[in-house]
């Protein structure tokens, strides 16, 4: 019994659909042509209120009556068709019976075809240009719905989308681009479109997108997004449909129009090479020659900007090249621009190291080492440097073992200072202390001078520090 009831329900549904799909009036009938114009307009007003509030379930009954009585409404609008598409698409989303879904799909397609027919015949009276744009709009929307919601065969959807592009031209709506690109890639992959057709479709889609992006306006961002989608979709087959000769022919006019524009060169050269153009191709060779000149000048400009903005890195480069004076000048530039004290300490240390180890400017080196220590209080490396300078100078800081030994004591004091504040240099400091301990003043030299351990004495030469006397 339940099975019979279900069968009867399905039969009644189809019967209702057929009745509603074939109104008594002509396909483009108007209110004035209805058997009861007043009722037709009442049904129109009632369902429109529900559609505006998106209450499609409540709207469907009165829409069916309004549409059956006057598909073209007052003959100036296509609202009965567009509202019907919305209502039936909403019903389609909720329907679970496959047979009923298929009927609804056919009805939606039928409404699209109906409104296009009424516009083409002039039954819905609009200015010619407006009507043509409206036809292209409906074709685009139909194709979009056929691809994403109605899920019609690709061959049918492709034909509709191609009609939308043919009618719409550069005004084709952005929603057409993505589904058509997907269909082209699918059809090419399945040997239902050839290379030339696929290339032409791609070029047309990009032409539409670029035209509308250049025009600006409120839909610019949508066309930009659609273009990105098209390019990403076609990336799946681009190596199979595009070749060198095609791109040479396509891009030469752009180059000829502005042959000295570096932006044109930067865009075209990579495309040609990516598409298989090789050295020996006259067009590519010409562009690459110009591009190489541009790139060289551009790289020099960027390098100059980089050097101006990164004096610390340039100082290191100059140091490695042996330009010590130039390196110091760059480090000073870096100091002038830097506010971070830790980094400033690093620059001071680098200056001190060059002055002391490469230029023999010991006094200046010590000053900058102390500047580094002040900027980074717990860093032992500046004191290690001063100790090294003292140790190296000890051979010339005195005439005998005692005076030279005082300089060694000064060096050892710096090593001890370094390890007391910085554990990272402790091992190195201890090693150097062990080495130089054997060079502090001999005991007999201390006594011969009437000195005593633990007393203060001043180191000679440039060191000039006062140290506590120790002896071996």
C-alpha positions in Angstrom: 0.0 0.0 0.0 2.8 2.4 0.9 4.6 1.6 -2.3 1.4 2.5 -4.3 1.0 5.8 -2.4 4.6 6.7 -3.1 4.2 5.9 -6.8 1.0 7.9 -6.9 2.8 10.9 -5.2 5.5 10.8 -7.8 3.0 10.7 -10.7 1.1 13.6 -9.3 4.4 15.6 -8.9 5.3 15.0 -12.5 1.8 15.9 -13.6 2.0 19.1 -11.7 5.4 20.0 -13.1 4.2 19.4 -16.6 1.1 21.6 -16.0 3.2 24.4 -14.5 5.9 24.2 -17.2 3.2 24.7 -19.9 1.1 27.7 -19.1 -2.1 28.4 -20.9 -0.7 31.7 -22.1 2.1 31.9 -24.6 5.7 31.5 -23.3 6.1 35.2 -23.1 2.6 36.2 -22.1 2.0 39.3 -20.1 -0.5 40.4 -17.4 -2.7 42.1 -20.0 -2.9 38.9 -21.9 -3.9 36.7 -18.9 -7.5 35.3 -18.6 -7.7 37.2 -15.3 -5.1 40.0 -15.2 -6.2 41.2 -11.8 -5.6 37.8 -10.2 -2.3 37.4 -12.0 -1.0 40.7 -10.6 -2.3 39.7 -7.1 -0.3 36.4 -7.2 2.7 38.5 -8.4 2.5 40.9 -5.4 2.0 38.1 -2.9 4.9 35.9 -4.0 7.2 38.8 -4.4 6.9 39.7 -0.8 8.0 36.2 0.2 10.9 36.2 -2.3 12.2 39.5 -0.9 12.3 37.9 2.6 13.8 34.7 1.0 10.9 32.7 2.2 10.9 30.6 -0.9 8.7 27.8 0.4 5.9 30.2 1.0 6.5 31.9 -2.3 6.3 28.9 -4.6 2.5 28.5 -4.8 1.8 32.1 -5.8 4.8 32.2 -8.1 3.5 29.2 -10.0 0.2 30.9 -10.5 1.7 34.3 -11.5 4.2 32.6 -13.9 1.5 30.3 -15.4 -0.7 33.4 -16.0 1.9 35.8 -17.3 5.5 34.5 -17.7 6.7 37.9 -18.9 4.9 39.8 -16.1 4.2 43.4 -17.4 6.4 42.8 -20.4 9.1 45.1 -19.2 10.8 42.8 -16.7 12.1 39.2 -16.5 11.3 38.9 -12.9 9.0 35.9 -13.1 11.8 33.9 -14.7 14.6 35.1 -12.3 12.4 34.6 -9.2 11.4 31.2 -10.4 15.0 30.2 -10.9 15.7 31.2 -7.3 12.7 29.4 -5.9 13.3 26.2 -7.8 17.0 26.1 -7.0 16.1 26.4 -3.3 13.7 23.5 -3.7 16.4 21.5 -5.5 18.8 21.9 -2.6 16.2 20.4 -0.3 15.0 17.6 -2.5 16.2 14.1 -1.9 14.3 12.2 -4.5 16.6 11.8 -7.5 13.7 11.7 -10.1 12.2 14.9 -8.7 15.6 16.5 -8.7 16.1 15.7 -12.3 12.8 17.3 -13.2 13.6 20.4 -11.2 16.9 20.7 -13.0 15.1 20.6 -16.3 12.6 23.3 -15.1 15.5 25.6 -14.1 17.2 25.2 -17.4 13.8 25.7 -19.1 13.3 29.0 -17.2 16.7 30.2 -18.4 15.9 29.3 -22.0 12.5 30.9 -21.7 13.7 34.2 -20.5 16.5 34.3 -23.1 13.9 33.5 -25.8 11.6 36.3 -24.6 14.5 38.8 -24.6 15.6 37.7 -28.0 12.1 38.0 -29.5 11.5 41.4 -27.9 8.5 40.1 -26.0 10.2 41.6 -22.9 10.7 45.1 -24.1 14.0 46.5 -23.2 16.4 48.8 -25.1 18.4 46.7 -27.6 21.7 47.2 -25.8 20.2 46.4 -22.4 18.4 43.3 -23.7 21.7 42.0 -25.3 23.5 42.5 -22.0 20.7 40.8 -20.1 20.8 37.8 -22.5 24.6 37.5 -21.9 24.0 37.8 -18.2 21.4 35.0 -18.2 23.6 32.7 -20.3 26.4 33.2 -17.9 24.3 32.6 -14.8 22.8 29.5 -16.5 26.2 28.1 -17.3 27.4 28.7 -13.8 24.3 27.0 -12.3 24.6 24.1 -14.8 28.2 23.5 -13.6 27.9 24.0 -9.9 24.3 23.4 -8.9 22.4 21.7 -11.7 25.4 19.4 -12.7 24.4 19.0 -16.3 26.7 17.2 -18.8 29.8 19.1 -19.6 29.0 19.3 -23.3 25.8 21.2 -22.6 27.4 23.4 -20.0 30.3 24.2 -22.3 27.9 25.3 -25.1 26.0 27.6 -22.7 29.2 29.2 -21.3 30.6 29.7 -24.8 27.3 31.4 -25.8 27.6 33.6 -22.7 31.1 34.6 -23.7 30.1 35.2 -27.3 27.2 37.4 -26.3 28.9 39.1 -23.5 32.3 39.8 -25.0 34.5 41.9 -22.7 31.5 42.5 -20.4 31.2 38.8 -19.7 30.5 38.4 -15.9 33.4 37.2 -13.8 31.5 34.1 -12.6 31.8 32.6 -16.1 35.6 32.4 -16.1 36.2 29.7 -13.5 33.7 27.1 -14.6 34.5 27.5 -18.2 38.3 27.1 -17.5 37.5 23.9 -15.6 35.5 22.5 -18.4 38.2 23.3 -21.0 40.8 21.6 -19.0 38.6 18.6 -18.5 37.6 18.4 -22.1 41.2 18.7 -23.3 42.4 16.1 -20.9 39.7 13.8 -22.2 40.5 14.5 -25.8 37.3 16.4 -26.4 39.0 19.7 -27.1 42.2 20.1 -29.1 45.3 22.2 -28.3 44.2 25.1 -30.5 40.7 25.3 -29.0 42.1 25.1 -25.5 44.7 27.9 -26.2 42.0 30.1 -27.7 39.7 29.6 -24.7 42.5 30.5 -22.3 43.5 33.6 -24.2 39.9 34.7 -24.3 39.4 34.3 -20.6 42.5 36.2 -19.7 41.5 38.9 -22.2 38.2 39.4 -20.5 39.8 39.4 -17.0 42.6 41.8 -18.0 40.1 44.2 -19.7 37.9 44.4 -16.6 40.9 44.7 -14.2 42.3 47.6 -16.2 38.8 49.2 -16.2 38.8 49.2 -12.4 35.4 49.6 -10.7 33.7 47.7 -8.0 34.2 44.3 -9.7 38.0 44.7 -10.3 38.9 42.4 -7.3 36.5 39.8 -8.5 38.1 39.7 -12.0 41.5 39.5 -10.4 40.4 36.5 -8.3 38.8 34.9 -11.4 42.0 35.4 -13.4 44.1 33.8 -10.7 41.8 30.9 -10.7 41.9 30.5 -14.5 45.7 30.6 -14.5 45.9 28.0 -11.7 43.4 25.7 -13.5 45.2 25.9 -16.9 48.5 25.3 -15.2 47.5 21.6 -15.2 47.8 21.5 -19.0 49.9 24.5 -20.0 52.9 22.5 -20.9 50.8 20.5 -23.3 49.0 23.3 -25.1 51.5 26.2 -25.3 54.7 26.2 -27.4 57.5 28.7 -28.3 56.1 29.7 -31.7 52.7 30.5 -30.2 54.2 32.8 -27.5 56.6 34.5 -30.0 53.6 35.3 -32.2 51.5 36.4 -29.2 54.0 38.5 -27.4 55.9 40.2 -30.3 53.3 42.9 -30.7 53.6 43.8 -27.0 57.4 44.1 -27.3 57.3 46.0 -30.6 55.0 48.5 -29.1 57.5 49.3 -26.3 60.8 47.7 -27.0 62.9 49.6 -24.4 60.5 49.1 -21.5 62.3 46.9 -18.9 59.0 45.8 -17.4 58.0 44.3 -20.8 61.3 42.5 -21.0 61.0 41.2 -17.5 57.6 39.8 -18.3 58.2 38.3 -21.7 61.7 36.7 -21.4 60.7 34.2 -18.6 57.5 33.2 -20.5 59.4 32.5 -23.7 62.0 30.4 -21.9 59.4 28.6 -19.9 57.6 27.6 -23.1 60.6 26.0 -24.7 62.2 28.9 -26.6 66.0 28.3 -26.7 69.1 30.2 -27.5 69.2 30.8 -31.3 65.6 31.9 -31.4 66.0 35.5 -32.9 63.3 37.0 -30.8 64.5 35.5 -27.6 68.1 36.4 -28.3 67.2 40.0 -28.9 65.1 40.3 -25.7 67.7 38.5 -23.6 70.4 40.8 -24.8 68.4 43.8 -23.7 67.3 42.1 -20.5 70.9 41.3 -19.6 71.8 45.0 -19.9 68.9 46.1 -17.9 69.5 43.4 -15.2 73.1 44.5 -14.9 72.1 48.1 -14.3 69.3 47.1 -12.0 71.6 44.9 -10.0 74.2 47.6 -9.6 71.5 50.0 -8.4 70.1 47.5 -5.9 73.6 46.7 -4.7 74.3 50.4 -4.1 71.0 50.7 -2.2 71.9 47.6 -0.2 75.3 48.9 0.7 73.8 52.3 1.7 71.3 50.5 3.9 73.6 47.9 5.4 76.9 49.5 6.3 77.8 46.8 8.8 77.7 44.1 6.2 79.6 46.2 3.8 82.3 46.9 6.4 82.8 43.1 6.8 83.0 42.7 3.1 85.7 45.5 2.9 87.6 44.0 5.8 87.8 40.6 3.9 89.0 42.5 0.9 91.8 44.1 2.9 90.4 47.6 2.9 90.8 48.2 6.6 90.4 51.9 6.5 87.3 51.6 4.4 85.9 49.0 6.8 86.3 51.2 9.8 84.5 54.1 8.0 81.6 51.7 7.2 81.5 50.5 10.8 81.3 54.1 11.9 78.4 54.6 9.5 76.7 51.6 11.1 77.3 53.1 14.6 75.7 56.4 13.6 72.5 54.6 12.3 72.2 52.0 15.1 70.3 52.5 18.4 70.6 48.9 19.8 73.4 49.0 22.3 74.4 45.4 21.9 74.9 45.9 18.1 76.7 49.1 18.8 79.1 47.2 21.0 79.8 44.8 18.2 80.6 47.6 15.8 82.9 49.2 18.4 84.7 45.9 18.9 85.2 45.4 15.1 86.7 48.8 14.8 89.0 48.1 17.8 90.1 44.8 16.4 91.0 46.3 13.0 92.8 49.2 14.6 94.8 47.0 17.0 95.4 43.9 14.9 95.8 45.4 11.4 96.7 49.0 11.7 98.8 49.1 14.8 96.7 51.9 16.3 96.9 50.5 19.8 95.7 53.5 21.8 92.6 54.0 19.5 91.9 50.3 19.6 91.9 50.3 23.4 89.5 53.2 23.5 87.0 51.5 21.2 87.4 48.2 23.0 86.3 50.0 26.2 83.4 51.6 24.2 82.4 48.1 23.3 82.6 46.9 26.9 80.5 49.8 28.0 77.8 49.0 25.4 77.8 45.3 26.4 78.8 45.1 30.1 79.0 41.3 30.4 81.0 40.7 27.3 84.6 39.5 27.9 85.8 39.8 24.3 86.9 43.5 24.4 89.1 42.8 27.5 90.6 39.8 25.7 91.5 42.1 22.8 93.1 44.7 25.1 95.0 41.8 26.8 96.3 40.6 23.5 97.5 44.1 22.6 99.3 44.5 25.9 100.9 41.1 25.5 102.0 41.8 22.0 103.5 45.2 23.1 105.3 43.8 26.1 108.4 43.1 24.1 108.8 46.8 23.3 107.4 48.2 26.6 110.7 48.4 28.6 114.4 47.8 28.5 114.6 44.9 30.9 112.7 42.0 32.2 111.1 44.0 34.9 109.6 46.8 32.8 108.6 44.3 30.1 107.0 42.0 32.7 104.8 44.9 34.0 103.2 45.0 30.6 102.6 41.2 30.8 101.0 41.7 34.2 98.7 44.3 32.6 97.8 41.8 29.9 97.0 39.1 32.5 94.8 41.5 34.4 92.7 42.0 31.3 92.4 38.3 30.7 91.3 37.8 34.3 88.7 40.6 33.9 87.4 39.0 30.8 86.8 35.6 32.3 85.3 37.1 35.5 82.4 38.6 33.5 82.0 36.2 30.6 82.2 32.4 31.0 82.4 31.9 27.2 85.9 33.3 27.1 87.1 31.6 30.4 88.9 28.7 28.7 90.7 30.9 26.3 91.6 33.4 29.0 93.0 30.7 31.3 95.1 29.3 28.5 96.7 32.7 27.8 97.2 33.4 31.5 99.1 30.1 31.7 101.2 31.1 28.7 102.1 34.6 29.9 102.5 33.8 33.6 106.1 32.8 32.8 106.9 36.3 31.5 106.0 38.4 34.6 109.0 40.1 36.3 111.6 37.7 37.8 111.9 37.9 41.6 115.5 39.2 41.5 114.6 42.0 39.1 111.9 43.1 41.4 114.2 43.2 44.4 117.1 44.8 42.5 114.8 47.7 41.8 113.8 47.9 45.5 110.2 46.9 44.6 108.0 44.5 46.6 105.2 42.2 45.6 101.8 43.7 46.1 103.0 47.3 45.6 101.8 49.4 42.6 103.9 50.4 39.6 103.2 52.0 36.3 103.6 50.3 33.0 105.6 52.2 30.4 105.1 52.9 26.7 101.6 53.5 25.3 100.0 51.2 27.9 100.5 53.6 30.8 98.4 51.6 33.3 99.2 51.1 37.0 99.4 47.4 38.0 100.0 45.5 41.2 103.6 44.0 41.1 103.9 40.3 41.0 106.9 38.1 40.3 108.0 34.6 39.6 
